[in-house]
Amino acid sequence: MANILIVDDSRTSRKMLRSMLEEAGHVVVAEGVNGEDGYQKFKEVNPDLVTLDITMPVLDGLESLQMIKQYNGEAKVIMITAAGQKEKMIQAIKCGAAEFIVKPYDNEEVKLTIQKVLAF
């Protein structure tokens, strides 16, 4: 399936998402713990898809998204957000995010969103 980079400061969230993605047949090629780390890992592993949490320390998801899109305009990025962050979701779409997933994760929603983004 796809090589995916997970970027989230929450170890638990990364672990849950990794489990869902691997169950769906994807390969998690790397994990980032903040936006800066995620950007560096993106350049190293050149994944097919990135899941990027919006709220993180050091460099937030929106800043990291902008850097990733500047580095590779074709990058496919799905933003991960907590419920109630509508303003940030809108900003992320304007910055080039392909789609977004709201926490807590719904296994079926995660799979469908990833399939949708990979199809484009």
PDB file as gemmi writes it, atoms N, CA and C in Angstrom:
CRYST1    1.000    1.000    1.000  90.00  90.00  90.00 P 1                      
ATOM      1  N   MET A   1       0.829  -1.189   0.000  1.00  0.00           N  
ATOM      2  CA  MET A   1       0.000   0.000   0.000  1.00  0.00           C  
ATOM      3  C   MET A   1       0.873   1.253   0.000  1.00  0.00           C  
ATOM      4  N   ALA A   2       0.794   2.074   1.062  1.00  0.00           N  
ATOM      5  CA  ALA A   2       1.521   3.345   1.069  1.00  0.00           C  
ATOM      6  C   ALA A   2       2.548   3.404   2.194  1.00  0.00           C  
ATOM      7  N   ASN A   3       3.613   4.176   1.943  1.00  0.00           N  
ATOM      8  CA  ASN A   3       4.604   4.479   2.971  1.00  0.00           C  
ATOM      9  C   ASN A   3       4.162   5.769   3.651  1.00  0.00           C  
ATOM     10  N   ILE A   4       3.976   5.715   4.965  1.00  0.00           N  
ATOM     11  CA  ILE A   4       3.376   6.836   5.688  1.00  0.00           C  
ATOM     12  C   ILE A   4       4.274   7.312   6.824  1.00  0.00           C  
ATOM     13  N   LEU A   5       4.338   8.635   6.976  1.00  0.00           N  
ATOM     14  CA  LEU A   5       5.030   9.291   8.082  1.00  0.00           C  
ATOM     15  C   LEU A   5       3.965   9.813   9.043  1.00  0.00           C  
ATOM     16  N   ILE A   6       4.079   9.452  10.316  1.00  0.00           N  
ATOM     17  CA  ILE A   6       3.169   9.940  11.355  1.00  0.00           C  
ATOM     18  C   ILE A   6       3.905  11.001  12.165  1.00  0.00           C  
ATOM     19  N   VAL A   7       3.293  12.186  12.315  1.00  0.00           N  
ATOM     20  CA  VAL A   7       3.895  13.246  13.120  1.00  0.00           C  
ATOM     21  C   VAL A   7       2.879  13.679  14.184  1.00  0.00           C  
ATOM     22  N   ASP A   8       3.209  13.412  15.436  1.00  0.00           N  
ATOM     23  CA  ASP A   8       2.319  13.749  16.554  1.00  0.00           C  
ATOM     24  C   ASP A   8       3.158  13.735  17.824  1.00  0.00           C  
ATOM     25  N   ASP A   9       2.964  14.720  18.690  1.00  0.00           N  
ATOM     26  CA  ASP A   9       3.743  14.760  19.925  1.00  0.00           C  
ATOM     27  C   ASP A   9       3.246  13.748  20.958  1.00  0.00           C  
ATOM     28  N   SER A  10       2.064  13.201  20.759  1.00  0.00           N  
ATOM     29  CA  SER A  10       1.511  12.211  21.682  1.00  0.00           C  
ATOM     30  C   SER A  10       1.925  10.797  21.270  1.00  0.00           C  
ATOM     31  N   ARG A  11       2.692  10.157  22.134  1.00  0.00           N  
ATOM     32  CA  ARG A  11       3.142   8.784  21.853  1.00  0.00           C  
ATOM     33  C   ARG A  11       1.944   7.848  21.695  1.00  0.00           C  
ATOM     34  N   THR A  12       0.932   8.044  22.526  1.00  0.00           N  
ATOM     35  CA  THR A  12      -0.270   7.212  22.471  1.00  0.00           C  
ATOM     36  C   THR A  12      -0.981   7.375  21.135  1.00  0.00           C  
ATOM     37  N   SER A  13      -1.120   8.615  20.677  1.00  0.00           N  
ATOM     38  CA  SER A  13      -1.772   8.863  19.382  1.00  0.00           C  
ATOM     39  C   SER A  13      -0.993   8.231  18.241  1.00  0.00           C  
ATOM     40  N   ARG A  14       0.344   8.354  18.285  1.00  0.00           N  
ATOM     41  CA  ARG A  14       1.167   7.740  17.240  1.00  0.00           C  
ATOM     42  C   ARG A  14       0.985   6.229  17.233  1.00  0.00           C  
ATOM     43  N   LYS A  15       0.975   5.644  18.414  1.00  0.00           N  
ATOM     44  CA  LYS A  15       0.839   4.191  18.536  1.00  0.00           C  
ATOM     45  C   LYS A  15      -0.518   3.722  17.997  1.00  0.00           C  
ATOM     46  N   MET A  16      -1.590   4.428  18.351  1.00  0.00           N  
ATOM     47  CA  MET A  16      -2.929   4.066  17.878  1.00  0.00           C  
ATOM     48  C   MET A  16      -3.025   4.178  16.361  1.00  0.00           C  
ATOM     49  N   LEU A  17      -2.517   5.285  15.820  1.00  0.00           N  
ATOM     50  CA  LEU A  17      -2.584   5.507  14.381  1.00  0.00           C  
ATOM     51  C   LEU A  17      -1.735   4.479  13.637  1.00  0.00           C  
ATOM     52  N   ARG A  18      -0.539   4.195  14.152  1.00  0.00           N  
ATOM     53  CA  ARG A  18       0.336   3.184  13.542  1.00  0.00           C  
ATOM     54  C   ARG A  18      -0.391   1.848  13.448  1.00  0.00           C  
ATOM     55  N   SER A  19      -1.039   1.460  14.520  1.00  0.00           N  
ATOM     56  CA  SER A  19      -1.760   0.194  14.561  1.00  0.00           C  
ATOM     57  C   SER A  19      -2.850   0.146  13.486  1.00  0.00           C  
ATOM     58  N   MET A  20      -3.628   1.219  13.362  1.00  0.00           N  
ATOM     59  CA  MET A  20      -4.688   1.278  12.347  1.00  0.00           C  
ATOM     60  C   MET A  20      -4.122   1.212  10.934  1.00  0.00           C  
ATOM     61  N   LEU A  21      -3.047   1.956  10.704  1.00  0.00           N  
ATOM     62  CA  LEU A  21      -2.452   2.012   9.367  1.00  0.00           C  
ATOM     63  C   LEU A  21      -1.852   0.670   8.970  1.00  0.00           C  
ATOM     64  N   GLU A  22      -1.130   0.040   9.890  1.00  0.00           N  
ATOM     65  CA  GLU A  22      -0.517  -1.251   9.585  1.00  0.00           C  
ATOM     66  C   GLU A  22      -1.581  -2.326   9.379  1.00  0.00           C  
ATOM     67  N   GLU A  23      -2.656  -2.250  10.143  1.00  0.00           N  
ATOM     68  CA  GLU A  23      -3.769  -3.188   9.982  1.00  0.00           C  
ATOM     69  C   GLU A  23      -4.388  -3.051   8.587  1.00  0.00           C  
ATOM     70  N   ALA A  24      -4.359  -1.834   8.047  1.00  0.00           N  
ATOM     71  CA  ALA A  24      -4.910  -1.574   6.714  1.00  0.00           C  
ATOM     72  C   ALA A  24      -3.907  -1.894   5.603  1.00  0.00           C  
ATOM     73  N   GLY A  25      -2.704  -2.361   5.969  1.00  0.00           N  
ATOM     74  CA  GLY A  25      -1.723  -2.764   4.970  1.00  0.00           C  
ATOM     75  C   GLY A  25      -0.684  -1.718   4.616  1.00  0.00           C  
ATOM     76  N   HIS A  26      -0.695  -0.580   5.298  1.00  0.00           N  
ATOM     77  CA  HIS A  26       0.282   0.475   5.029  1.00  0.00           C  
ATOM     78  C   HIS A  26       1.553   0.235   5.837  1.00  0.00           C  
ATOM     79  N   VAL A  27       2.623   0.917   5.448  1.00  0.00           N  
ATOM     80  CA  VAL A  27       3.898   0.823   6.159  1.00  0.00           C  
ATOM     81  C   VAL A  27       4.206   2.185   6.770  1.00  0.00           C  
ATOM     82  N   VAL A  28       4.398   2.220   8.077  1.00  0.00           N  
ATOM     83  CA  VAL A  28       4.801   3.459   8.739  1.00  0.00           C  
ATOM     84  C   VAL A  28       6.324   3.508   8.661  1.00  0.00           C  
ATOM     85  N   VAL A  29       6.840   4.402   7.806  1.00  0.00           N  
ATOM     86  CA  VAL A  29       8.281   4.453   7.551  1.00  0.00           C  
ATOM     87  C   VAL A  29       9.035   5.282   8.579  1.00  0.00           C  
ATOM     88  N   ALA A  30       8.318   6.167   9.285  1.00  0.00           N  
ATOM     89  CA  ALA A  30       8.957   6.986  10.319  1.00  0.00           C  
ATOM     90  C   ALA A  30       7.882   7.665  11.152  1.00  0.00           C  
ATOM     91  N   GLU A  31       8.318   8.143  12.325  1.00  0.00           N  
ATOM     92  CA  GLU A  31       7.448   8.908  13.207  1.00  0.00           C  
ATOM     93  C   GLU A  31       8.192  10.158  13.642  1.00  0.00           C  
ATOM     94  N   GLY A  32       7.481  11.272  13.703  1.00  0.00           N  
ATOM     95  CA  GLY A  32       8.042  12.521  14.196  1.00  0.00           C  
ATOM     96  C   GLY A  32       7.330  12.923  15.472  1.00  0.00           C  
ATOM     97  N   VAL A  33       8.063  13.573  16.396  1.00  0.00           N  
ATOM     98  CA  VAL A  33       7.496  13.923  17.694  1.00  0.00           C  
ATOM     99  C   VAL A  33       7.081  15.392  17.806  1.00  0.00           C  
ATOM    100  N   ASN A  34       7.421  16.202  16.798  1.00  0.00           N  
ATOM    101  CA  ASN A  34       6.972  17.593  16.729  1.00  0.00           C  
ATOM    102  C   ASN A  34       7.092  18.042  15.273  1.00  0.00           C  
ATOM    103  N   GLY A  35       6.649  19.251  14.981  1.00  0.00           N  
ATOM    104  CA  GLY A  35       6.638  19.717  13.602  1.00  0.00           C  
ATOM    105  C   GLY A  35       8.010  19.782  12.951  1.00  0.00           C  
ATOM    106  N   GLU A  36       9.007  20.206  13.706  1.00  0.00           N  
ATOM    107  CA  GLU A  36      10.365  20.298  13.158  1.00  0.00           C  
ATOM    108  C   GLU A  36      10.924  18.910  12.854  1.00  0.00           C  
ATOM    109  N   ASP A  37      10.755  18.004  13.802  1.00  0.00           N  
ATOM    110  CA  ASP A  37      11.200  16.620  13.628  1.00  0.00           C  
ATOM    111  C   ASP A  37      10.478  15.989  12.435  1.00  0.00           C  
ATOM    112  N   GLY A  38       9.186  16.255  12.325  1.00  0.00           N  
ATOM    113  CA  GLY A  38       8.398  15.720  11.213  1.00  0.00           C  
ATOM    114  C   GLY A  38       8.889  16.214   9.868  1.00  0.00           C  
ATOM    115  N   TYR A  39       9.233  17.493   9.789  1.00  0.00           N  
ATOM    116  CA  TYR A  39       9.745  18.062   8.539  1.00  0.00           C  
ATOM    117  C   TYR A  39      11.068  17.402   8.152  1.00  0.00           C  
ATOM    118  N   GLN A  40      11.960  17.230   9.123  1.00  0.00           N  
ATOM    119  CA  GLN A  40      13.249  16.581   8.844  1.00  0.00           C  
ATOM    120  C   GLN A  40      13.046  15.136   8.389  1.00  0.00           C  
ATOM    121  N   LYS A  41      12.147  14.418   9.061  1.00  0.00           N  
ATOM    122  CA  LYS A  41      11.869  13.026   8.682  1.00  0.00           C  
ATOM    123  C   LYS A  41      11.248  12.966   7.289  1.00  0.00           C  
ATOM    124  N   PHE A  42      10.393  13.935   6.963  1.00  0.00           N  
ATOM    125  CA  PHE A  42       9.786  13.977   5.635  1.00  0.00           C  
ATOM    126  C   PHE A  42      10.879  14.042   4.567  1.00  0.00           C  
ATOM    127  N   LYS A  43      11.863  14.913   4.771  1.00  0.00           N  
ATOM    128  CA  LYS A  43      12.952  15.048   3.799  1.00  0.00           C  
ATOM    129  C   LYS A  43      13.788  13.773   3.714  1.00  0.00           C  
ATOM    130  N   GLU A  44      13.942  13.067   4.828  1.00  0.00           N  
ATOM    131  CA  GLU A  44      14.747  11.843   4.853  1.00  0.00           C  
ATOM    132  C   GLU A  44      14.063  10.665   4.168  1.00  0.00           C  
ATOM    133  N   VAL A  45      12.767  10.460   4.446  1.00  0.00           N  
ATOM    134  CA  VAL A  45      12.103   9.229   3.995  1.00  0.00           C  
ATOM    135  C   VAL A  45      11.194   9.396   2.781  1.00  0.00           C  
ATOM    136  N   ASN A  46      10.868  10.634   2.399  1.00  0.00           N  
ATOM    137  CA  ASN A  46      10.028  10.901   1.230  1.00  0.00           C  
ATOM    138  C   ASN A  46       8.794   9.985   1.176  1.00  0.00           C  
ATOM    139  N   PRO A  47       7.910  10.098   2.173  1.00  0.00           N  
ATOM    140  CA  PRO A  47       6.751   9.197   2.248  1.00  0.00           C  
ATOM    141  C   PRO A  47       5.692   9.501   1.189  1.00  0.00           C  
ATOM    142  N   ASP A  48       4.806   8.533   0.974  1.00  0.00           N  
ATOM    143  CA  ASP A  48       3.673   8.736   0.067  1.00  0.00           C  
ATOM    144  C   ASP A  48       2.633   9.649   0.701  1.00  0.00           C  
ATOM    145  N   LEU A  49       2.601   9.652   2.033  1.00  0.00           N  
ATOM    146  CA  LEU A  49       1.571  10.375   2.772  1.00  0.00           C  
ATOM    147  C   LEU A  49       2.087  10.734   4.158  1.00  0.00           C  
ATOM    148  N   VAL A  50       1.637  11.888   4.664  1.00  0.00           N  
ATOM    149  CA  VAL A  50       1.999  12.328   6.009  1.00  0.00           C  
ATOM    150  C   VAL A  50       0.721  12.561   6.806  1.00  0.00           C  
ATOM    151  N   THR A  51       0.680  12.065   8.051  1.00  0.00           N  
ATOM    152  CA  THR A  51      -0.371  12.480   8.976  1.00  0.00           C  
ATOM    153  C   THR A  51       0.303  13.432   9.949  1.00  0.00           C  
ATOM    154  N   LEU A  52      -0.272  14.608  10.117  1.00  0.00           N  
ATOM    155  CA  LEU A  52       0.391  15.689  10.838  1.00  0.00           C  
ATOM    156  C   LEU A  52      -0.559  16.304  11.860  1.00  0.00           C  
ATOM    157  N   ASP A  53      -0.233  16.161  13.139  1.00  0.00           N  
ATOM    158  CA  ASP A  53      -1.046  16.759  14.194  1.00  0.00           C  
ATOM    159  C   ASP A  53      -0.919  18.276  14.111  1.00  0.00           C  
ATOM    160  N   ILE A  54      -2.001  18.993  14.375  1.00  0.00           N  
ATOM    161  CA  ILE A  54      -1.954  20.453  14.296  1.00  0.00           C  
ATOM    162  C   ILE A  54      -1.259  21.060  15.510  1.00  0.00           C  
ATOM    163  N   THR A  55      -1.591  20.595  16.704  1.00  0.00           N  
ATOM    164  CA  THR A  55      -1.076  21.208  17.925  1.00  0.00           C  
ATOM    165  C   THR A  55       0.104  20.408  18.468  1.00  0.00           C  
ATOM    166  N   MET A  56       1.312  20.985  18.301  1.00  0.00           N  
ATOM    167  CA  MET A  56       2.544  20.328  18.763  1.00  0.00           C  
ATOM    168  C   MET A  56       3.536  21.379  19.243  1.00  0.00           C  
ATOM    169  N   PRO A  57       4.495  20.975  20.085  1.00  0.00           N  
ATOM    170  CA  PRO A  57       5.536  21.906  20.527  1.00  0.00           C  
ATOM    171  C   PRO A  57       6.603  22.110  19.449  1.00  0.00           C  
ATOM    172  N   VAL A  58       7.499  23.026  19.708  1.00  0.00           N  
ATOM    173  CA  VAL A  58       8.641  23.389  18.856  1.00  0.00           C  
ATOM    174  C   VAL A  58       8.164  24.055  17.569  1.00  0.00           C  
ATOM    175  N   LEU A  59       7.451  23.316  16.736  1.00  0.00           N  
ATOM    176  CA  LEU A  59       6.914  23.832  15.476  1.00  0.00           C  
ATOM    177  C   LEU A  59       5.544  23.188  15.327  1.00  0.00           C  
ATOM    178  N   ASP A  60       4.487  23.993  15.241  1.00  0.00           N  
ATOM    179  CA  ASP A  60       3.164  23.371  15.176  1.00  0.00           C  
ATOM    180  C   ASP A  60       2.896  22.784  13.795  1.00  0.00           C  
ATOM    181  N   GLY A  61       1.790  22.058  13.693  1.00  0.00           N  
ATOM    182  CA  GLY A  61       1.467  21.357  12.457  1.00  0.00           C  
ATOM    183  C   GLY A  61       1.271  22.261  11.262  1.00  0.00           C  
ATOM    184  N   LEU A  62       0.703  23.447  11.480  1.00  0.00           N  
ATOM    185  CA  LEU A  62       0.484  24.364  10.360  1.00  0.00           C  
ATOM    186  C   LEU A  62       1.808  24.863   9.788  1.00  0.00           C  
ATOM    187  N   GLU A  63       2.743  25.213  10.674  1.00  0.00           N  
ATOM    188  CA  GLU A  63       4.063  25.662  10.214  1.00  0.00           C  
ATOM    189  C   GLU A  63       4.798  24.526   9.508  1.00  0.00           C  
ATOM    190  N   SER A  64       4.714  23.338  10.068  1.00  0.00           N  
ATOM    191  CA  SER A  64       5.354  22.178   9.458  1.00  0.00           C  
ATOM    192  C   SER A  64       4.739  21.878   8.092  1.00  0.00           C  
ATOM    193  N   LEU A  65       3.413  21.969   7.996  1.00  0.00           N  
ATOM    194  CA  LEU A  65       2.720  21.764   6.721  1.00  0.00           C  
ATOM    195  C   LEU A  65       3.243  22.726   5.662  1.00  0.00           C  
ATOM    196  N   GLN A  66       3.370  23.996   6.018  1.00  0.00           N  
ATOM    197  CA  GLN A  66       3.867  24.990   5.061  1.00  0.00           C  
ATOM    198  C   GLN A  66       5.282  24.658   4.599  1.00  0.00           C  
ATOM    199  N   MET A  67       6.132  24.217   5.516  1.00  0.00           N  
ATOM    200  CA  MET A  67       7.502  23.861   5.151  1.00  0.00           C  
ATOM    201  C   MET A  67       7.530  22.630   4.244  1.00  0.00           C  
ATOM    202  N   ILE A  68       6.702  21.632   4.564  1.00  0.00           N  
ATOM    203  CA  ILE A  68       6.635  20.419   3.746  1.00  0.00           C  
ATOM    204  C   ILE A  68       6.154  20.759   2.343  1.00  0.00           C  
ATOM    205  N   LYS A  69       5.108  21.574   2.234  1.00  0.00           N  
ATOM    206  CA  LYS A  69       4.559  21.934   0.922  1.00  0.00           C  
ATOM    207  C   LYS A  69       5.535  22.805   0.128  1.00  0.00           C  
ATOM    208  N   GLN A  70       6.310  23.625   0.824  1.00  0.00           N  
ATOM    209  CA  GLN A  70       7.321  24.432   0.141  1.00  0.00           C  
ATOM    210  C   GLN A  70       8.436  23.533  -0.395  1.00  0.00           C  
ATOM    211  N   TYR A  71       8.802  22.521   0.371  1.00  0.00           N  
ATOM    212  CA  TYR A  71       9.844  21.573  -0.034  1.00  0.00           C  
ATOM    213  C   TYR A  71       9.358  20.687  -1.174  1.00  0.00           C  
ATOM    214  N   ASN A  72       8.095  20.238  -1.080  1.00  0.00           N  
ATOM    215  CA  ASN A  72       7.509  19.368  -2.102  1.00  0.00           C  
ATOM    216  C   ASN A  72       6.032  19.714  -2.249  1.00  0.00           C  
ATOM    217  N   GLY A  73       5.717  20.494  -3.256  1.00  0.00           N  
ATOM    218  CA  GLY A  73       4.350  20.943  -3.488  1.00  0.00           C  
ATOM    219  C   GLY A  73       3.358  19.827  -3.739  1.00  0.00           C  
ATOM    220  N   GLU A  74       3.856  18.639  -4.101  1.00  0.00           N  
ATOM    221  CA  GLU A  74       2.982  17.493  -4.382  1.00  0.00           C  
ATOM    222  C   GLU A  74       2.733  16.629  -3.142  1.00  0.00           C  
ATOM    223  N   ALA A  75       3.333  16.985  -2.020  1.00  0.00           N  
ATOM    224  CA  ALA A  75       3.199  16.180  -0.797  1.00  0.00           C  
ATOM    225  C   ALA A  75       1.736  16.035  -0.399  1.00  0.00           C  
ATOM    226  N   LYS A  76       1.370  14.817  -0.003  1.00  0.00           N  
ATOM    227  CA  LYS A  76       0.005  14.534   0.452  1.00  0.00           C  
ATOM    228  C   LYS A  76       0.021  14.520   1.976  1.00  0.00           C  
ATOM    229  N   VAL A  77      -0.697  15.476   2.561  1.00  0.00           N  
ATOM    230  CA  VAL A  77      -0.688  15.640   4.013  1.00  0.00           C  
ATOM    231  C   VAL A  77      -2.114  15.632   4.553  1.00  0.00           C  
ATOM    232  N   ILE A  78      -2.346  14.786   5.545  1.00  0.00           N  
ATOM    233  CA  ILE A  78      -3.618  14.752   6.257  1.00  0.00           C  
ATOM    234  C   ILE A  78      -3.368  15.337   7.642  1.00  0.00           C  
ATOM    235  N   MET A  79      -4.123  16.360   7.987  1.00  0.00           N  
ATOM    236  CA  MET A  79      -3.972  16.988   9.293  1.00  0.00           C  
ATOM    237  C   MET A  79      -4.805  16.240  10.328  1.00  0.00           C  
ATOM    238  N   ILE A  80      -4.244  16.126  11.519  1.00  0.00           N  
ATOM    239  CA  ILE A  80      -4.926  15.495  12.646  1.00  0.00           C  
ATOM    240  C   ILE A  80      -5.260  16.608  13.636  1.00  0.00           C  
ATOM    241  N   THR A  81      -6.514  16.666  14.068  1.00  0.00           N  
ATOM    242  CA  THR A  81      -6.927  17.739  14.958  1.00  0.00           C  
ATOM    243  C   THR A  81      -7.899  17.247  16.018  1.00  0.00           C  
ATOM    244  N   ALA A  82      -7.912  17.936  17.131  1.00  0.00           N  
ATOM    245  CA  ALA A  82      -8.903  17.646  18.165  1.00  0.00           C  
ATOM    246  C   ALA A  82     -10.211  18.314  17.759  1.00  0.00           C  
ATOM    247  N   ALA A  83     -11.303  17.789  18.240  1.00  0.00           N  
ATOM    248  CA  ALA A  83     -12.603  18.397  17.956  1.00  0.00           C  
ATOM    249  C   ALA A  83     -12.594  19.846  18.446  1.00  0.00           C  
ATOM    250  N   GLY A  84     -13.267  20.717  17.721  1.00  0.00           N  
ATOM    251  CA  GLY A  84     -13.367  22.108  18.136  1.00  0.00           C  
ATOM    252  C   GLY A  84     -12.269  23.011  17.612  1.00  0.00           C  
ATOM    253  N   GLN A  85     -11.451  22.531  16.693  1.00  0.00           N  
ATOM    254  CA  GLN A  85     -10.382  23.364  16.123  1.00  0.00           C  
ATOM    255  C   GLN A  85     -10.706  23.726  14.678  1.00  0.00           C  
ATOM    256  N   LYS A  86     -11.953  24.118  14.439  1.00  0.00           N  
ATOM    257  CA  LYS A  86     -12.422  24.385  13.083  1.00  0.00           C  
ATOM    258  C   LYS A  86     -11.581  25.452  12.376  1.00  0.00           C  
ATOM    259  N   GLU A  87     -11.234  26.508  13.082  1.00  0.00           N  
ATOM    260  CA  GLU A  87     -10.453  27.594  12.486  1.00  0.00           C  
ATOM    261  C   GLU A  87      -9.098  27.083  11.983  1.00  0.00           C  
ATOM    262  N   LYS A  88      -8.454  26.248  12.779  1.00  0.00           N  
ATOM    263  CA  LYS A  88      -7.159  25.691  12.377  1.00  0.00           C  
ATOM    264  C   LYS A  88      -7.313  24.716  11.212  1.00  0.00           C  
ATOM    265  N   MET A  89      -8.425  23.976  11.173  1.00  0.00           N  
ATOM    266  CA  MET A  89      -8.665  23.055  10.055  1.00  0.00           C  
ATOM    267  C   MET A  89      -8.800  23.835   8.752  1.00  0.00           C  
ATOM    268  N   ILE A  90      -9.542  24.927   8.796  1.00  0.00           N  
ATOM    269  CA  ILE A  90      -9.727  25.764   7.604  1.00  0.00           C  
ATOM    270  C   ILE A  90      -8.382  26.315   7.151  1.00  0.00           C  
ATOM    271  N   GLN A  91      -7.596  26.788   8.095  1.00  0.00           N  
ATOM    272  CA  GLN A  91      -6.265  27.320   7.776  1.00  0.00           C  
ATOM    273  C   GLN A  91      -5.381  26.233   7.157  1.00  0.00           C  
ATOM    274  N   ALA A  92      -5.464  25.021   7.675  1.00  0.00           N  
ATOM    275  CA  ALA A  92      -4.656  23.913   7.152  1.00  0.00           C  
ATOM    276  C   ALA A  92      -5.030  23.591   5.708  1.00  0.00           C  
ATOM    277  N   ILE A  93      -6.308  23.577   5.396  1.00  0.00           N  
ATOM    278  CA  ILE A  93      -6.753  23.314   4.022  1.00  0.00           C  
ATOM    279  C   ILE A  93      -6.233  24.418   3.101  1.00  0.00           C  
ATOM    280  N   LYS A  94      -6.286  25.661   3.557  1.00  0.00           N  
ATOM    281  CA  LYS A  94      -5.769  26.790   2.761  1.00  0.00           C  
ATOM    282  C   LYS A  94      -4.265  26.664   2.525  1.00  0.00           C  
ATOM    283  N   CYS A  95      -3.560  26.043   3.478  1.00  0.00           N  
ATOM    284  CA  CYS A  95      -2.103  25.875   3.363  1.00  0.00           C  
ATOM    285  C   CYS A  95      -1.717  24.642   2.552  1.00  0.00           C  
ATOM    286  N   GLY A  96      -2.704  23.878   2.100  1.00  0.00           N  
ATOM    287  CA  GLY A  96      -2.387  22.755   1.230  1.00  0.00           C  
ATOM    288  C   GLY A  96      -2.645  21.367   1.782  1.00  0.00           C  
ATOM    289  N   ALA A  97      -3.236  21.270   2.969  1.00  0.00           N  
ATOM    290  CA  ALA A  97      -3.573  19.943   3.497  1.00  0.00           C  
ATOM    291  C   ALA A  97      -4.613  19.300   2.586  1.00  0.00           C  
ATOM    292  N   ALA A  98      -4.448  18.018   2.337  1.00  0.00           N  
ATOM    293  CA  ALA A  98      -5.372  17.309   1.454  1.00  0.00           C  
ATOM    294  C   ALA A  98      -6.682  16.990   2.156  1.00  0.00           C  
ATOM    295  N   GLU A  99      -6.609  16.765   3.461  1.00  0.00           N  
ATOM    296  CA  GLU A  99      -7.790  16.314   4.209  1.00  0.00           C  
ATOM    297  C   GLU A  99      -7.472  16.438   5.688  1.00  0.00           C  
ATOM    298  N   PHE A 100      -8.431  16.163   6.551  1.00  0.00           N  
ATOM    299  CA  PHE A 100      -8.166  16.161   7.984  1.00  0.00           C  
ATOM    300  C   PHE A 100      -8.945  15.050   8.668  1.00  0.00           C  
ATOM    301  N   ILE A 101      -8.424  14.616   9.812  1.00  0.00           N  
ATOM    302  CA  ILE A 101      -9.047  13.589  10.644  1.00  0.00           C  
ATOM    303  C   ILE A 101      -9.163  14.177  12.044  1.00  0.00           C  
ATOM    304  N   VAL A 102     -10.324  13.986  12.669  1.00  0.00           N  
ATOM    305  CA  VAL A 102     -10.563  14.515  14.007  1.00  0.00           C  
ATOM    306  C   VAL A 102     -10.349  13.421  15.053  1.00  0.00           C  
ATOM    307  N   LYS A 103      -9.617  13.781  16.116  1.00  0.00           N  
ATOM    308  CA  LYS A 103      -9.446  12.875  17.252  1.00  0.00           C  
ATOM    309  C   LYS A 103     -10.710  12.935  18.096  1.00  0.00           C  
ATOM    310  N   PRO A 104     -11.110  11.885  18.774  1.00  0.00           N  
ATOM    311  CA  PRO A 104     -10.471  10.572  18.808  1.00  0.00           C  
ATOM    312  C   PRO A 104     -10.649   9.836  17.486  1.00  0.00           C  
ATOM    313  N   TYR A 105      -9.688   8.979  17.168  1.00  0.00           N  
ATOM    314  CA  TYR A 105      -9.684   8.285  15.889  1.00  0.00           C  
ATOM    315  C   TYR A 105     -10.848   7.312  15.748  1.00  0.00           C  
ATOM    316  N   ASP A 106     -11.422   7.307  14.561  1.00  0.00           N  
ATOM    317  CA  ASP A 106     -12.400   6.296  14.174  1.00  0.00           C  
ATOM    318  C   ASP A 106     -11.717   5.472  13.091  1.00  0.00           C  
ATOM    319  N   ASN A 107     -11.526   4.192  13.346  1.00  0.00           N  
ATOM    320  CA  ASN A 107     -10.767   3.322  12.447  1.00  0.00           C  
ATOM    321  C   ASN A 107     -11.254   3.414  11.003  1.00  0.00           C  
ATOM    322  N   GLU A 108     -12.550   3.363  10.803  1.00  0.00           N  
ATOM    323  CA  GLU A 108     -13.103   3.398   9.446  1.00  0.00           C  
ATOM    324  C   GLU A 108     -12.857   4.748   8.783  1.00  0.00           C  
ATOM    325  N   GLU A 109     -13.012   5.836   9.539  1.00  0.00           N  
ATOM    326  CA  GLU A 109     -12.769   7.174   8.998  1.00  0.00           C  
ATOM    327  C   GLU A 109     -11.308   7.331   8.576  1.00  0.00           C  
ATOM    328  N   VAL A 110     -10.400   6.832   9.401  1.00  0.00           N  
ATOM    329  CA  VAL A 110      -8.970   6.909   9.083  1.00  0.00           C  
ATOM    330  C   VAL A 110      -8.690   6.182   7.770  1.00  0.00           C  
ATOM    331  N   LYS A 111      -9.175   4.959   7.643  1.00  0.00           N  
ATOM    332  CA  LYS A 111      -8.939   4.168   6.426  1.00  0.00           C  
ATOM    333  C   LYS A 111      -9.516   4.848   5.188  1.00  0.00           C  
ATOM    334  N   LEU A 112     -10.758   5.324   5.290  1.00  0.00           N  
ATOM    335  CA  LEU A 112     -11.407   5.958   4.136  1.00  0.00           C  
ATOM    336  C   LEU A 112     -10.718   7.256   3.732  1.00  0.00           C  
ATOM    337  N   THR A 113     -10.323   8.052   4.713  1.00  0.00           N  
ATOM    338  CA  THR A 113      -9.645   9.318   4.420  1.00  0.00           C  
ATOM    339  C   THR A 113      -8.315   9.064   3.724  1.00  0.00           C  
ATOM    340  N   ILE A 114      -7.565   8.087   4.187  1.00  0.00           N  
ATOM    341  CA  ILE A 114      -6.275   7.769   3.572  1.00  0.00           C  
ATOM    342  C   ILE A 114      -6.467   7.246   2.153  1.00  0.00           C  
ATOM    343  N   GLN A 115      -7.435   6.371   1.951  1.00  0.00           N  
ATOM    344  CA  GLN A 115      -7.721   5.871   0.596  1.00  0.00           C  
ATOM    345  C   GLN A 115      -8.067   7.019  -0.343  1.00  0.00           C  
ATOM    346  N   LYS A 116      -8.896   7.925   0.137  1.00  0.00           N  
ATOM    347  CA  LYS A 116      -9.334   9.076  -0.662  1.00  0.00           C  
ATOM    348  C   LYS A 116      -8.141   9.946  -1.082  1.00  0.00           C  
ATOM    349  N   VAL A 117      -7.274  10.260  -0.128  1.00  0.00           N  
ATOM    350  CA  VAL A 117      -6.123  11.122  -0.415  1.00  0.00           C  
ATOM    351  C   VAL A 117      -5.129  10.426  -1.344  1.00  0.00           C  
ATOM    352  N   LEU A 118      -4.899   9.145  -1.135  1.00  0.00           N  
ATOM    353  CA  LEU A 118      -3.954   8.412  -1.988  1.00  0.00           C  
ATOM    354  C   LEU A 118      -4.469   8.264  -3.416  1.00  0.00           C  
ATOM    355  N   ALA A 119      -5.779   8.312  -3.605  1.00  0.00           N  
ATOM    356  CA  ALA A 119      -6.369   8.152  -4.936  1.00  0.00           C  
ATOM    357  C   ALA A 119      -6.124   9.364  -5.833  1.00  0.00           C  
ATOM    358  N   PHE A 120      -5.776  10.507  -5.241  1.00  0.00           N  
ATOM    359  CA  PHE A 120      -5.565  11.725  -6.036  1.00  0.00           C  
ATOM    360  C   PHE A 120      -4.131  11.896  -6.443  1.00  0.00           C  
TER     361      PHE A 120                                                      
END                                                                             
